């Protein structure tokens, strides 16, 4: 083990490490905690459930550690690759791409930013090690699983160098098998009607409205007007080639939303019900308008060129998703409300997260991790000069291959060692976090 793993395990006492954990979380979330302490008590209790849940919710801590680590694979270009920013084993799944095809891919872009391509890989492999540990898989098998992921990543990057088909490549029904293909097949069974039935009802005027209940907040006239104005501004951010005809986009209902997952605790959000492509009620569409948050990698990337590129965090999230997905959601856009950025996207019935609960043996997990390595390579390589040359003006795949050229075995070994070592750090961090939280040491809660 080397770098930050050595630093944490050999040079920080448990007390010093606990102080760092508390300080980093407080610094990252203090404003949101002050605005909604109940949401963060819920978030932190979910994080306390286990090491993997803690790891999922503590991306700022990971990047605080990365700031102190040397990275031999990051040069002037490979340190400014568009990355997902919070890559872990549960941030993959299915969605329907803008061209109507079901795709298995990275499916969360709230933390997307520009940084070292290795940060995504390192965060992912540590999550694989944590997942394997929680399934009582041996260290030897965990190391093999990480190696499978990293080698698949590099193989796919080299394929993109040779073929230049990064935008055409995707993991879909025709290019997958096993558990991933089964997941895509099951996703086809989902329907918009099922989603609408769960979230809406037909009122006495024979029109659709949101259901009121837990997690739904009624808006007063003033707040609704502000959301409506923000929605109108959002429509202008949809690329012309992705716009529908004029019947679409008429607002039917707006509500506030609460009760998001670990990563989005405390972020103000709204659901907007709009007319679909026809007047048939089954074609209505539900949009999510969620406040953008500070991307975890941006806390250690000090680059004014990148900071100036984004108008606000909602803009960053939407633009990053468009860059990292070859065929993004046609509803994807951004807006502002009261000077704060929001990202807008469809609440799609076809979004399903990868479920690891039934994948219990290494031989079951390995083929899935091979696909995850290829999916990671795809999002890195599609977001380059072919997507937006003003921010990434080079071919990402060429630069990554050049950085690793002649040392691929060392690269693979370093990623395996990091994943194994940092998962130990994360397990210790989880215990220290729980101790601090339950004893009232986190300010603001």
Secondary structure, 3 states (H helix, E strand, C coil): CCCHHHHHHHHCCHHHHHHHHHHHHHHHHHHHHHHCHHHHHHHHHHHCCCHHHHHHHCHHHHHHHHCCCCCCCCCCCCCCEEECCCCCCCCEEEEECCCCCEEEEECCCCCCEEECHHHHHHHHHHHHHHHHHHCCCCHHHHHHHHHHHHHHHHHHHHHHHHHCCCCCCCECHHHCCHHHHHHHHHHCCCCHHHHHHHHEEECCCCCEEECCCCCEECCCHHHHHHHHHHHHHHHCCCCHHHCCCCCCCCEEEEEEECCCCHHHCCCCEEEEEECCCCCCHHHCEEEEEEECCCCHHHHCCCCHHHHHHCCCHHHHHHHHHHHHCCCCCCCCEEEEECCEEEEEEECCCCCEECCCCCCCCHHHHHHHHHHHHHHHHHHHHHCCHHHHCCCCCCCHHHHHHHHHCCCHHHHHHHHHHHHHHHHHHHHHHHHHHHHHHHCCCCCCC
